[in-house]
Amino acid sequence: MENEWKVSGTPVSMPGTAMKTKDIVITGLLIALVFVATKFINIRLPISTNGGLVHTGNVMLFAASIVFGANRGAAAGAFGMGLFDIVSGWTTWAPFTFVVRGIMGFIIGGIANAHGKNGNNVLYNIVGIVLGSIWMLIGYYLTEVILYGNWYSPVNSIPGNLTQLAIGLILGLPLAIALKKSKIV
């Protein structure tokens, strides 16, 4: 279509044009999947002084970003996990989560779909997840520095973050591959 341009292979409406209903529905479903996986499949870590949480929201975020690209991955991460923070008593974290997870989804989706790979290249997918994960670790470390006022206590959150990232990679990558092969998406 003449009113669309592409970011990571995903058509995006140009400013001033209407977004397709299908795009809105898919993006809304991805946000919901990330929210539900974060909210209902999680374990609060007793070892973290700041109340660390290990959840499976990353599984859905990784799969959404790889399969549907940078923009939808960014929306799923930002809104899905940001909404979790708001409704789960982590409200102070919500603006930081919105930015950190949005950029994380964008990084993963952008790399996985770069150079015409369209999320079909395992190496690109892994590189996207690794770089997105490094961003998340840095982003949340700095968030805790801001929220808790010191450079040392955020170190306690790193093991939990690494655990949830590893779970996200171990489960999210095969899910993305299966979705890509299924041809339903």
C-alpha positions in Angstrom: 0.0 0.0 0.0 1.2 3.5 -0.7 0.4 4.8 2.9 2.6 2.2 4.6 6.2 1.9 5.4 8.0 -1.0 6.9 10.0 -1.4 10.1 11.6 -4.8 10.6 9.3 -6.2 7.9 6.1 -5.1 9.7 3.9 -2.6 7.9 3.4 0.5 9.9 0.8 3.2 9.0 2.3 6.6 8.1 1.3 9.5 10.3 -2.2 10.7 9.5 -3.4 7.3 8.2 -5.5 4.8 10.1 -3.9 1.7 11.7 -5.4 -1.5 10.4 -7.9 -3.3 12.8 -5.8 -6.5 12.5 -2.7 -4.6 13.7 -4.5 -3.3 16.7 -6.0 -6.7 17.6 -2.7 -8.5 17.3 -0.8 -5.8 19.3 -3.5 -5.9 22.0 -3.3 -9.7 22.2 0.5 -9.6 22.5 0.2 -7.1 25.3 -2.3 -9.3 27.0 -0.1 -12.4 26.7 2.9 -10.6 28.2 0.7 -9.3 31.0 -0.8 -12.6 31.8 2.5 -14.5 31.7 4.0 -11.9 34.0 1.1 -11.7 36.4 0.1 -15.3 36.8 3.3 -17.3 36.2 5.8 -15.9 38.6 7.8 -16.5 41.8 8.8 -13.8 44.2 12.4 -14.3 45.3 13.0 -14.3 49.0 16.8 -13.6 48.5 16.4 -10.1 47.0 16.1 -7.2 49.5 14.1 -5.3 46.9 11.5 -8.0 46.3 12.8 -9.5 43.1 10.4 -11.4 40.9 11.1 -14.2 38.4 8.3 -14.5 35.8 7.5 -15.9 32.4 6.6 -12.6 30.8 9.9 -12.7 29.0 8.9 -15.9 27.2 6.0 -14.1 25.6 8.0 -10.9 25.1 10.8 -12.8 23.3 8.3 -14.7 21.1 6.3 -11.6 20.3 9.3 -9.6 19.3 10.8 -12.3 17.1 7.6 -13.3 15.4 5.9 -9.9 15.1 8.8 -7.5 14.9 10.3 -4.5 16.7 7.2 -2.3 17.1 4.8 -5.0 18.3 7.6 -6.4 20.6 8.1 -2.9 22.0 4.4 -2.4 22.6 4.0 -5.9 24.2 6.9 -5.3 26.6 6.1 -1.7 27.5 2.4 -2.0 28.0 2.2 -5.7 29.1 4.8 -5.4 31.9 4.0 -1.8 32.7 0.4 -2.8 33.3 1.6 -5.6 35.5 3.6 -3.1 37.6 0.5 -0.9 38.0 -1.9 -3.6 39.1 0.5 -5.6 41.2 1.8 -3.1 43.7 5.0 -2.2 41.8 3.5 1.2 40.6 6.8 3.1 41.2 8.5 0.8 38.8 5.9 1.2 36.0 7.5 4.2 34.1 10.9 2.5 34.2 9.5 -0.8 33.1 7.6 0.9 30.3 10.9 2.3 28.9 13.2 -0.7 29.7 10.8 -3.4 28.4 9.7 -1.3 25.4 13.3 -0.8 24.3 14.1 -4.4 25.1 11.3 -5.7 22.8 12.3 -3.2 20.1 15.9 -4.4 20.2 15.0 -8.1 20.0 12.4 -7.6 17.3 14.7 -5.3 15.3 17.6 -7.7 15.3 15.6 -10.8 14.8 13.9 -9.3 11.8 17.0 -7.4 10.4 18.4 -8.0 6.9 15.3 -9.8 5.7 15.6 -12.6 8.3 12.0 -12.0 9.5 12.6 -13.9 12.8 13.6 -17.1 10.9 17.3 -17.1 11.7 18.1 -18.7 15.1 21.5 -16.8 15.4 19.9 -13.4 14.8 17.1 -14.3 17.3 19.7 -15.3 20.0 21.8 -12.2 19.3 18.6 -10.1 19.7 17.7 -11.8 22.9 21.2 -11.5 24.3 21.5 -7.8 23.4 18.0 -7.0 24.6 18.8 -8.8 27.9 21.9 -6.9 28.4 19.9 -3.7 27.9 17.3 -5.0 30.5 20.0 -5.7 33.1 21.6 -2.3 32.7 18.2 -0.5 32.6 16.9 -2.2 35.8 20.2 -1.8 37.5 20.0 2.0 36.9 16.4 2.0 37.9 17.2 0.5 41.2 20.0 3.0 41.7 17.5 5.8 41.1 14.8 4.2 43.3 17.0 3.0 46.2 19.7 5.6 46.1 22.8 3.4 46.1 25.0 1.5 43.7 25.3 -1.7 45.7 21.9 -3.1 46.5 20.9 -3.5 42.8 23.5 -6.2 42.5 21.1 -8.4 44.5 18.6 -8.3 41.7 21.0 -9.5 39.0 20.7 -13.3 39.8 16.9 -13.1 39.6 17.0 -11.1 36.4 19.5 -13.6 34.8 17.2 -16.5 35.9 14.1 -15.0 34.2 16.1 -14.1 31.1 17.4 -17.7 30.8 13.9 -19.1 31.2 12.7 -16.6 28.6 15.4 -17.8 26.2 15.0 -21.5 26.9 11.2 -21.4 26.4 10.7 -18.3 24.2 13.0 -19.2 21.4 11.4 -22.6 20.7 8.0 -21.0 21.0 8.9 -18.3 18.4 10.4 -21.0 16.1 7.2 -23.1 16.4 5.0 -20.1 15.7 7.0 -19.1 12.7 6.9 -22.7 11.3 3.2 -23.0 12.0 2.3 -20.4 9.4 -0.7 -19.3 11.6 0.9 -15.9 12.2 
